[in-house]
């Protein structure tokens, strides 16, 4: 393999190793100014937007054991990787598409499982992680409080009434 090709493949592998998710997008109608704007928004989530060659992506993905997404490698492809909050990145991409009507999400890979563009849109609609955590803790507290009230009622029922003075 030529040195240039090997360099491109290793560069794509480096991008793919940055996170446990990869989102592939078609950027046909996106301008340079739009890409700069998107990169700035993705930086808030520590994510990156990279334009890659399909052939390099194909080889790098196979080398890393990612699922087969050959059907998505048609036309120009960009990868979005990095950061820990894949749902936050999906929200940014969905908002960018809604605002600009330019970027098209092709497919995603999360934890080495293929995710469709529709599923990524559903992930984008989820509340932020902090909100989900607060909702879960609220459910735990609600059930714990109800349990304590039941125990308290049982204790009060079994105790004899205090004599009146």
GUMIKOL-579133 format. One record per atom (N, C-alpha, C, CB): residue number from 1; residue in one letter; x, y negated, z negated. Coordinates in steps of 0.1 Angstrom, whole numbers, padded with zeros to 4 digits. Glycine has a CB too. Example, Ala and Ser with C-alpha at 12.3 -4.5 7.8 and 13.67 -1.06 7.14 Angstrom:
     i   aa      px      py      pz
     1    a    0132    0057   -0078
     1    a    0123    0045   -0078
     1    a    0132    0033   -0078
     1    a    0113    0045   -0090
     2    s    0128    0022   -0071
     2    s    0137    0011   -0071
     2    s    0129    0000   -0079
     2    s    0141    0006   -0057
END
This chain:
     i   aa      px      py      pz
     1    x    0009    0012    0000
     1    x    0000    0000    0000
     1    x    0009   -0012    0000
     1    x   -0010    0000   -0012
     2    x    0005   -0022    0008
     2    x    0013   -0034    0008
     2    x    0013   -0042   -0005
     2    x    0007   -0044    0019
     3    x    0023   -0049   -0007
     3    x    0025   -0056   -0020
     3    x    0014   -0066   -0022
     3    x    0039   -0063   -0020
     4    x    0009   -0073   -0012
     4    x   -0001   -0083   -0013
     4    x   -0014   -0077   -0018
     4    x   -0004   -0091    0000
     5    x   -0017   -0065   -0011
     5    x   -0030   -0058   -0015
     5    x   -0029   -0053   -0030
     5    x   -0032   -0046   -0006
     6    x   -0017   -0048   -0033
     6    x   -0015   -0043   -0047
     6    x   -0017   -0054   -0057
     6    x   -0002   -0036   -0048
     7    x   -0012   -0066   -0053
     7    x   -0013   -0077   -0062
     7    x   -0028   -0081   -0064
     7    x   -0005   -0089   -0057
     8    x   -0035   -0082   -0053
     8    x   -0049   -0085   -0053
     8    x   -0057   -0075   -0062
     8    x   -0055   -0086   -0039
     9    x   -0054   -0063   -0060
     9    x   -0061   -0052   -0068
     9    x   -0058   -0054   -0083
     9    x   -0058   -0038   -0063
    10    x   -0046   -0056   -0086
    10    x   -0042   -0057   -0100
    10    x   -0048   -0070   -0106
    10    x   -0027   -0057   -0102
    11    x   -0049   -0080   -0098
    11    x   -0056   -0093   -0103
    11    x   -0070   -0090   -0106
    11    x   -0054   -0104   -0092
    12    x   -0077   -0083   -0097
    12    x   -0091   -0079   -0100
    12    x   -0093   -0070   -0112
    12    x   -0098   -0072   -0087
    13    x   -0084   -0061   -0113
    13    x   -0084   -0052   -0125
    13    x   -0082   -0060   -0138
    13    x   -0072   -0041   -0124
    14    x   -0073   -0070   -0138
    14    x   -0072   -0079   -0149
    14    x   -0085   -0086   -0153
    14    x   -0060   -0089   -0146
    15    x   -0092   -0091   -0143
    15    x   -0104   -0097   -0145
    15    x   -0115   -0088   -0151
    15    x   -0110   -0103   -0132
    16    x   -0115   -0076   -0145
    16    x   -0125   -0066   -0150
    16    x   -0123   -0061   -0164
    16    x   -0125   -0054   -0141
    17    x   -0110   -0062   -0169
    17    x   -0107   -0057   -0182
    17    x   -0110   -0067   -0193
    17    x   -0092   -0053   -0183
    18    x   -0114   -0079   -0189
    18    x   -0116   -0090   -0199
    18    x   -0128   -0088   -0207
    18    x   -0117   -0103   -0191
    19    x   -0137   -0080   -0203
    19    x   -0149   -0078   -0211
    19    x   -0156   -0065   -0209
    19    x   -0160   -0090   -0209
    20    x   -0166   -0061   -0216
    20    x   -0173   -0049   -0214
    20    x   -0184   -0050   -0205
    20    x   -0178   -0043   -0228
    21    x   -0185   -0062   -0198
    21    x   -0195   -0064   -0188
    21    x   -0189   -0070   -0176
    21    x   -0207   -0072   -0193
    22    x   -0196   -0068   -0164
    22    x   -0192   -0075   -0152
    22    x   -0205   -0078   -0145
    22    x   -0182   -0065   -0143
    23    x   -0206   -0090   -0140
    23    x   -0218   -0094   -0132
    23    x   -0213   -0098   -0118
    23    x   -0226   -0106   -0139
    24    x   -0219   -0092   -0108
    24    x   -0215   -0095   -0094
    24    x   -0226   -0104   -0089
    24    x   -0214   -0082   -0086
    25    x   -0221   -0114   -0081
    25    x   -0230   -0124   -0076
    25    x   -0226   -0128   -0062
    25    x   -0230   -0137   -0084
    26    x   -0236   -0131   -0054
    26    x   -0234   -0136   -0040
    26    x   -0234   -0151   -0041
    26    x   -0246   -0131   -0030
    27    x   -0223   -0158   -0036
    27    x   -0222   -0172   -0037
    27    x   -0222   -0179   -0024
    27    x   -0209   -0175   -0044
    28    x   -0229   -0173   -0014
    28    x   -0229   -0179   -0001
    28    x   -0232   -0194    0000
    28    x   -0239   -0171    0008
    29    x   -0243   -0198   -0007
    29    x   -0247   -0212   -0005
    29    x   -0241   -0221   -0016
    29    x   -0262   -0212   -0006
    30    x   -0233   -0216   -0024
    30    x   -0227   -0224   -0035
    30    x   -0216   -0233   -0030
    30    x   -0222   -0215   -0046
    31    x   -0216   -0246   -0034
    31    x   -0206   -0255   -0030
    31    x   -0194   -0255   -0040
    31    x   -0211   -0269   -0028
    32    x   -0183   -0261   -0037
    32    x   -0172   -0262   -0046
    32    x   -0176   -0270   -0059
    32    x   -0160   -0269   -0040
    33    x   -0184   -0280   -0058
    33    x   -0189   -0288   -0069
    33    x   -0198   -0279   -0078
    33    x   -0197   -0300   -0065
    34    x   -0206   -0271   -0072
    34    x   -0215   -0262   -0079
    34    x   -0207   -0251   -0087
    34    x   -0225   -0254   -0070
    35    x   -0196   -0246   -0081
    35    x   -0187   -0236   -0087
    35    x   -0181   -0243   -0099
    35    x   -0177   -0231   -0078
    36    x   -0176   -0255   -0098
    36    x   -0169   -0262   -0109
    36    x   -0179   -0264   -0120
    36    x   -0164   -0276   -0104
    37    x   -0192   -0268   -0117
    37    x   -0202   -0270   -0127
    37    x   -0205   -0256   -0134
    37    x   -0215   -0275   -0121
    38    x   -0206   -0246   -0127
    38    x   -0209   -0233   -0132
    38    x   -0198   -0228   -0141
    38    x   -0212   -0222   -0121
    39    x   -0185   -0230   -0137
    39    x   -0174   -0226   -0145
    39    x   -0173   -0233   -0158
    39    x   -0161   -0228   -0137
    40    x   -0177   -0246   -0158
    40    x   -0177   -0254   -0170
    40    x   -0188   -0249   -0180
    40    x   -0180   -0269   -0167
    41    x   -0199   -0245   -0174
    41    x   -0210   -0240   -0183
    41    x   -0206   -0226   -0188
    41    x   -0223   -0238   -0175
    42    x   -0200   -0218   -0180
    42    x   -0195   -0204   -0184
    42    x   -0184   -0205   -0195
    42    x   -0191   -0196   -0172
    43    x   -0176   -0216   -0194
    43    x   -0165   -0217   -0204
    43    x   -0170   -0218   -0218
    43    x   -0157   -0230   -0200
    44    x   -0183   -0223   -0220
    44    x   -0189   -0224   -0233
    44    x   -0190   -0210   -0239
    44    x   -0202   -0231   -0233
    45    x   -0192   -0200   -0231
    45    x   -0193   -0186   -0235
    45    x   -0180   -0178   -0234
    45    x   -0204   -0179   -0228
    46    x   -0169   -0185   -0230
    46    x   -0156   -0180   -0227
    46    x   -0157   -0170   -0216
    46    x   -0151   -0173   -0240
    47    x   -0166   -0172   -0206
    47    x   -0167   -0164   -0194
    47    x   -0160   -0171   -0183
    47    x   -0182   -0161   -0191
    48    x   -0157   -0163   -0172
    48    x   -0150   -0168   -0161
    48    x   -0157   -0163   -0148
    48    x   -0136   -0163   -0161
    49    x   -0156   -0172   -0138
    49    x   -0162   -0169   -0124
    49    x   -0150   -0168   -0115
    49    x   -0172   -0181   -0120
    50    x   -0149   -0156   -0108
    50    x   -0138   -0154   -0099
    50    x   -0144   -0149   -0085
    50    x   -0128   -0144   -0105
    51    x   -0139   -0155   -0074
    51    x   -0142   -0149   -0061
    51    x   -0132   -0138   -0058
    51    x   -0142   -0161   -0050
    52    x   -0137   -0127   -0054
    52    x   -0128   -0115   -0051
    52    x   -0132   -0109   -0038
    52    x   -0130   -0105   -0062
    53    x   -0122   -0102   -0032
    53    x   -0125   -0094   -0020
    53    x   -0132   -0081   -0024
    53    x   -0111   -0091   -0012
    54    x   -0142   -0078   -0016
    54    x   -0149   -0066   -0018
    54    x   -0140   -0053   -0019
    54    x   -0160   -0064   -0008
    55    x   -0131   -0052   -0009
    55    x   -0122   -0041   -0009
    55    x   -0114   -0040   -0022
    55    x   -0113   -0041    0004
    56    x   -0109   -0051   -0026
    56    x   -0101   -0051   -0039
    56    x   -0109   -0047   -0051
    56    x   -0094   -0065   -0041
    57    x   -0121   -0052   -0051
    57    x   -0131   -0049   -0062
    57    x   -0134   -0035   -0062
    57    x   -0143   -0058   -0061
    58    x   -0137   -0029   -0050
    58    x   -0140   -0015   -0049
    58    x   -0129   -0006   -0055
    58    x   -0142   -0011   -0034
    59    x   -0117   -0009   -0051
    59    x   -0105   -0001   -0056
    59    x   -0103   -0003   -0071
    59    x   -0092   -0004   -0048
    60    x   -0104   -0015   -0076
    60    x   -0102   -0018   -0090
    60    x   -0112   -0012   -0099
    60    x   -0101   -0033   -0092
    61    x   -0125   -0013   -0094
    61    x   -0136   -0007   -0102
    61    x   -0135    0008   -0103
    61    x   -0149   -0011   -0096
    62    x   -0131    0015   -0092
    62    x   -0129    0029   -0092
    62    x   -0118    0033   -0101
    62    x   -0126    0034   -0077
    63    x   -0107    0025   -0101
    63    x   -0095    0028   -0110
    63    x   -0099    0027   -0124
    63    x   -0084    0019   -0106
    64    x   -0108    0018   -0128
    64    x   -0112    0016   -0142
    64    x   -0124    0025   -0146
    64    x   -0116    0001   -0144
    65    x   -0129    0033   -0137
    65    x   -0140    0042   -0140
    65    x   -0153    0035   -0141
    65    x   -0137    0049   -0153
    66    x   -0155    0024   -0135
    66    x   -0168    0017   -0135
    66    x   -0178    0025   -0126
    66    x   -0167    0003   -0130
    67    x   -0191    0024   -0128
    67    x   -0201    0031   -0120
    67    x   -0201    0026   -0106
    67    x   -0215    0029   -0126
    68    x   -0206    0034   -0097
    68    x   -0206    0031   -0082
    68    x   -0216    0019   -0080
    68    x   -0210    0043   -0074
    69    x   -0211    0008   -0074
    69    x   -0220   -0003   -0070
    69    x   -0217   -0007   -0056
    69    x   -0218   -0015   -0079
    70    x   -0214    0003   -0047
    70    x   -0210    0001   -0033
    70    x   -0221   -0007   -0026
    70    x   -0208    0014   -0026
    71    x   -0234   -0004   -0029
    71    x   -0244   -0011   -0021
    71    x   -0245   -0026   -0024
    71    x   -0258   -0005   -0025
    72    x   -0239   -0031   -0035
    72    x   -0239   -0045   -0038
    72    x   -0227   -0052   -0032
    72    x   -0238   -0047   -0053
    73    x   -0218   -0045   -0026
    73    x   -0206   -0051   -0020
    73    x   -0208   -0054   -0006
    73    x   -0194   -0041   -0022
    74    x   -0218   -0062   -0003
    74    x   -0221   -0067    0010
    74    x   -0221   -0082    0010
    74    x   -0235   -0062    0015
    75    x   -0214   -0088    0019
    75    x   -0212   -0103    0019
    75    x   -0203   -0107    0008
    75    x   -0226   -0109    0016
    76    x   -0201   -0121    0007
    76    x   -0192   -0126   -0003
    76    x   -0196   -0122   -0017
    76    x   -0191   -0141   -0002
    77    x   -0186   -0119   -0025
    77    x   -0188   -0115   -0039
    77    x   -0180   -0122   -0049
    77    x   -0186   -0100   -0040
    78    x   -0186   -0126   -0060
    78    x   -0179   -0132   -0071
    78    x   -0182   -0124   -0083
    78    x   -0183   -0147   -0074
    79    x   -0172   -0123   -0093
    79    x   -0174   -0116   -0105
    79    x   -0174   -0126   -0116
    79    x   -0163   -0105   -0107
    80    x   -0183   -0123   -0126
    80    x   -0184   -0131   -0138
    80    x   -0180   -0121   -0149
    80    x   -0198   -0137   -0140
    81    x   -0170   -0125   -0157
    81    x   -0165   -0116   -0168
    81    x   -0160   -0125   -0179
    81    x   -0153   -0107   -0163
    82    x   -0158   -0118   -0191
    82    x   -0152   -0125   -0202
    82    x   -0162   -0129   -0213
    82    x   -0145   -0137   -0198
    83    x   -0157   -0132   -0224
    83    x   -0165   -0135   -0236
    83    x   -0172   -0123   -0242
    83    x   -0176   -0145   -0231
    84    x   -0178   -0125   -0253
    84    x   -0185   -0114   -0260
    84    x   -0200   -0114   -0258
    84    x   -0182   -0115   -0275
    85    x   -0206   -0125   -0254
    85    x   -0220   -0127   -0253
    85    x   -0225   -0125   -0239
    85    x   -0224   -0141   -0259
    86    x   -0228   -0113   -0235
    86    x   -0233   -0111   -0222
    86    x   -0247   -0116   -0219
    86    x   -0233   -0096   -0219
    87    x   -0255   -0117   -0230
    87    x   -0268   -0122   -0229
    87    x   -0267   -0137   -0226
    87    x   -0277   -0119   -0241
    88    x   -0258   -0144   -0233
    88    x   -0256   -0158   -0231
    88    x   -0252   -0162   -0217
    88    x   -0246   -0164   -0241
    89    x   -0243   -0153   -0212
    89    x   -0238   -0155   -0198
    89    x   -0250   -0153   -0188
    89    x   -0226   -0145   -0195
    90    x   -0258   -0143   -0191
    90    x   -0269   -0140   -0182
    90    x   -0279   -0152   -0182
    90    x   -0277   -0128   -0186
    91    x   -0281   -0158   -0194
    91    x   -0289   -0170   -0195
    91    x   -0284   -0182   -0187
    91    x   -0290   -0175   -0210
    92    x   -0271   -0184   -0187
    92    x   -0264   -0195   -0179
    92    x   -0266   -0192   -0165
    92    x   -0249   -0196   -0183
    93    x   -0264   -0180   -0160
    93    x   -0266   -0176   -0146
    93    x   -0280   -0178   -0142
    93    x   -0261   -0162   -0143
    94    x   -0290   -0174   -0150
    94    x   -0304   -0175   -0146
    94    x   -0308   -0190   -0146
    94    x   -0313   -0168   -0157
    95    x   -0303   -0198   -0155
    95    x   -0306   -0212   -0155
    95    x   -0300   -0219   -0143
    95    x   -0302   -0219   -0168
    96    x   -0288   -0215   -0139
    96    x   -0281   -0221   -0128
    96    x   -0289   -0218   -0115
    96    x   -0266   -0215   -0127
    97    x   -0293   -0205   -0114
    97    x   -0301   -0201   -0102
    97    x   -0314   -0209   -0102
    97    x   -0304   -0186   -0102
    98    x   -0321   -0210   -0113
    98    x   -0334   -0218   -0114
    98    x   -0332   -0232   -0110
    98    x   -0340   -0217   -0128
    99    x   -0321   -0238   -0115
    99    x   -0318   -0253   -0112
    99    x   -0314   -0255   -0097
    99    x   -0308   -0258   -0121
   100    x   -0305   -0246   -0092
   100    x   -0299   -0249   -0079
   100    x   -0304   -0240   -0068
   100    x   -0284   -0247   -0080
   101    x   -0310   -0229   -0071
   101    x   -0316   -0220   -0061
   101    x   -0305   -0215   -0051
   101    x   -0327   -0226   -0053
   102    x   -0293   -0213   -0057
   102    x   -0282   -0209   -0048
   102    x   -0275   -0196   -0051
   102    x   -0271   -0220   -0048
   103    x   -0272   -0194   -0064
   103    x   -0264   -0182   -0068
   103    x   -0274   -0170   -0069
   103    x   -0257   -0184   -0081
   104    x   -0270   -0159   -0063
   104    x   -0279   -0147   -0063
   104    x   -0271   -0136   -0071
   104    x   -0283   -0142   -0049
   105    x   -0276   -0132   -0082
   105    x   -0270   -0121   -0089
   105    x   -0273   -0108   -0082
   105    x   -0275   -0120   -0104
   106    x   -0263   -0100   -0079
   106    x   -0264   -0088   -0072
   106    x   -0267   -0076   -0081
   106    x   -0252   -0084   -0063
   107    x   -0258   -0074   -0090
   107    x   -0259   -0063   -0100
   107    x   -0249   -0066   -0111
   107    x   -0255   -0049   -0092
   108    x   -0251   -0058   -0122
   108    x   -0242   -0060   -0133
   108    x   -0238   -0046   -0139
   108    x   -0248   -0068   -0144
   109    x   -0227   -0046   -0146
   109    x   -0222   -0034   -0153
   109    x   -0220   -0038   -0168
   109    x   -0209   -0028   -0147
   110    x   -0227   -0030   -0177
   110    x   -0225   -0033   -0191
   110    x   -0223   -0019   -0197
   110    x   -0238   -0039   -0197
   111    x   -0212   -0019   -0205
   111    x   -0208   -0006   -0212
   111    x   -0207    0005   -0202
   111    x   -0217   -0003   -0223
   112    x   -0202    0002   -0190
   112    x   -0200    0012   -0179
   112    x   -0213    0018   -0174
   112    x   -0191    0023   -0184
   113    x   -0224    0010   -0175
   113    x   -0237    0014   -0170
   113    x   -0242    0004   -0160
   113    x   -0248    0017   -0181
   114    x   -0247    0008   -0149
   114    x   -0252   -0001   -0139
   114    x   -0265   -0008   -0143
   114    x   -0254    0006   -0125
   115    x   -0265   -0021   -0142
   115    x   -0277   -0029   -0146
   115    x   -0282   -0037   -0134
   115    x   -0274   -0039   -0158
   116    x   -0295   -0036   -0130
   116    x   -0300   -0043   -0119
   116    x   -0301   -0058   -0122
   116    x   -0313   -0037   -0115
   117    x   -0303   -0066   -0111
   117    x   -0305   -0080   -0113
   117    x   -0318   -0083   -0121
   117    x   -0306   -0087   -0099
   118    x   -0328   -0075   -0119
   118    x   -0341   -0077   -0127
   118    x   -0338   -0075   -0141
   118    x   -0351   -0067   -0121
   119    x   -0330   -0064   -0145
   119    x   -0327   -0061   -0159
   119    x   -0319   -0073   -0165
   119    x   -0320   -0048   -0160
   120    x   -0310   -0078   -0157
   120    x   -0302   -0089   -0162
   120    x   -0310   -0102   -0165
   120    x   -0291   -0093   -0152
   121    x   -0321   -0104   -0156
   121    x   -0330   -0115   -0159
   121    x   -0338   -0112   -0172
   121    x   -0340   -0116   -0147
   122    x   -0341   -0100   -0175
   122    x   -0348   -0097   -0187
   122    x   -0339   -0099   -0199
   122    x   -0353   -0082   -0187
   123    x   -0326   -0096   -0198
   123    x   -0317   -0098   -0208
   123    x   -0315   -0113   -0211
   123    x   -0303   -0092   -0205
   124    x   -0316   -0121   -0200
   124    x   -0315   -0135   -0201
   124    x   -0326   -0141   -0209
   124    x   -0313   -0142   -0187
   125    x   -0338   -0135   -0208
   125    x   -0350   -0140   -0215
   125    x   -0350   -0137   -0230
   125    x   -0362   -0134   -0208
   126    x   -0341   -0128   -0234
   126    x   -0341   -0125   -0249
   126    x   -0337   -0137   -0257
   126    x   -0331   -0113   -0251
   127    x   -0341   -0138   -0269
   127    x   -0337   -0149   -0278
   127    x   -0322   -0147   -0281
   127    x   -0345   -0149   -0291
   128    x   -0315   -0158   -0285
   128    x   -0301   -0157   -0288
   128    x   -0299   -0146   -0300
   128    x   -0295   -0170   -0292
   129    x   -0287   -0141   -0301
   129    x   -0283   -0131   -0310
   129    x   -0286   -0136   -0325
   129    x   -0269   -0127   -0309
   130    x   -0283   -0148   -0328
   130    x   -0286   -0153   -0341
   130    x   -0301   -0153   -0345
   130    x   -0280   -0168   -0343
   131    x   -0309   -0156   -0335
   131    x   -0323   -0156   -0337
   131    x   -0328   -0142   -0339
   131    x   -0331   -0162   -0325
   132    x   -0323   -0132   -0331
   132    x   -0327   -0118   -0333
   132    x   -0323   -0113   -0347
   132    x   -0321   -0109   -0322
   133    x   -0311   -0117   -0351
   133    x   -0306   -0113   -0365
   133    x   -0315   -0119   -0375
   133    x   -0291   -0118   -0367
   134    x   -0319   -0131   -0374
   134    x   -0327   -0138   -0384
   134    x   -0341   -0131   -0384
   134    x   -0329   -0153   -0381
   135    x   -0346   -0127   -0373
   135    x   -0359   -0120   -0372
   135    x   -0358   -0107   -0379
   135    x   -0364   -0119   -0358
   136    x   -0347   -0100   -0377
   136    x   -0346   -0086   -0383
   136    x   -0344   -0088   -0398
   136    x   -0333   -0079   -0378
   137    x   -0336   -0098   -0403
   137    x   -0335   -0100   -0417
   137    x   -0348   -0104   -0423
   137    x   -0325   -0111   -0420
   138    x   -0356   -0112   -0416
   138    x   -0370   -0116   -0421
   138    x   -0379   -0104   -0423
   138    x   -0376   -0125   -0411
   139    x   -0378   -0094   -0413
   139    x   -0386   -0082   -0415
   139    x   -0381   -0074   -0427
   139    x   -0384   -0073   -0402
   140    x   -0368   -0073   -0429
   140    x   -0363   -0066   -0441
   140    x   -0368   -0072   -0454
   140    x   -0348   -0065   -0441
   141    x   -0367   -0085   -0454
   141    x   -0371   -0093   -0466
   141    x   -0386   -0091   -0469
   141    x   -0367   -0108   -0465
   142    x   -0394   -0092   -0458
   142    x   -0408   -0091   -0459
   142    x   -0412   -0077   -0465
   142    x   -0415   -0093   -0446
   143    x   -0406   -0067   -0460
   143    x   -0409   -0053   -0466
   143    x   -0404   -0052   -0480
   143    x   -0403   -0043   -0456
   144    x   -0393   -0057   -0483
   144    x   -0387   -0056   -0496
   144    x   -0396   -0063   -0506
   144    x   -0373   -0061   -0497
   145    x   -0401   -0075   -0502
   145    x   -0409   -0083   -0511
   145    x   -0423   -0076   -0514
   145    x   -0412   -0097   -0505
   146    x   -0428   -0070   -0503
   146    x   -0441   -0062   -0505
   146    x   -0438   -0050   -0514
   146    x   -0446   -0057   -0491
   147    x   -0427   -0043   -0513
   147    x   -0424   -0032   -0522
   147    x   -0423   -0036   -0536
   147    x   -0411   -0025   -0517
   148    x   -0416   -0048   -0539
   148    x   -0415   -0053   -0552
   148    x   -0429   -0056   -0558
   148    x   -0406   -0065   -0553
   149    x   -0437   -0062   -0550
   149    x   -0451   -0066   -0555
   149    x   -0459   -0053   -0559
   149    x   -0459   -0074   -0544
   150    x   -0457   -0043   -0551
   150    x   -0464   -0030   -0554
   150    x   -0459   -0024   -0567
   150    x   -0463   -0020   -0542
   151    x   -0446   -0024   -0569
   151    x   -0440   -0019   -0581
   151    x   -0444   -0027   -0593
   151    x   -0425   -0019   -0580
   152    x   -0445   -0040   -0592
   152    x   -0449   -0049   -0603
   152    x   -0463   -0047   -0606
   152    x   -0447   -0064   -0599
   153    x   -0472   -0045   -0596
   153    x   -0486   -0042   -0599
   153    x   -0488   -0029   -0607
   153    x   -0494   -0042   -0586
   154    x   -0480   -0019   -0603
   154    x   -0481   -0006   -0609
   154    x   -0476   -0007   -0624
   154    x   -0472    0005   -0602
   155    x   -0466   -0014   -0626
   155    x   -0461   -0016   -0640
   155    x   -0471   -0023   -0648
   155    x   -0447   -0023   -0640
   156    x   -0477   -0034   -0643
   156    x   -0487   -0041   -0650
   156    x   -0499   -0033   -0653
   156    x   -0491   -0054   -0643
   157    x   -0503   -0024   -0644
   157    x   -0515   -0016   -0646
   157    x   -0512   -0006   -0657
   157    x   -0518   -0009   -0633
   158    x   -0500    0000   -0658
   158    x   -0497    0011   -0668
   158    x   -0494    0005   -0682
   158    x   -0486    0019   -0663
   159    x   -0490   -0008   -0683
   159    x   -0487   -0013   -0696
   159    x   -0500   -0017   -0703
   159    x   -0478   -0026   -0695
   160    x   -0501   -0014   -0716
   160    x   -0513   -0018   -0723
   160    x   -0513   -0033   -0725
   160    x   -0514   -0011   -0738
   161    x   -0525   -0039   -0726
   161    x   -0526   -0053   -0727
   161    x   -0521   -0058   -0741
   161    x   -0541   -0058   -0725
   162    x   -0514   -0068   -0741
   162    x   -0509   -0074   -0753
   162    x   -0520   -0079   -0762
   162    x   -0498   -0086   -0751
   163    x   -0519   -0076   -0775
   163    x   -0530   -0080   -0784
   163    x   -0531   -0095   -0785
   163    x   -0528   -0074   -0798
   164    x   -0543   -0100   -0786
   164    x   -0545   -0115   -0787
   164    x   -0542   -0119   -0801
   164    x   -0559   -0118   -0782
   165    x   -0536   -0130   -0803
   165    x   -0533   -0135   -0816
   165    x   -0542   -0146   -0820
   165    x   -0518   -0140   -0817
END
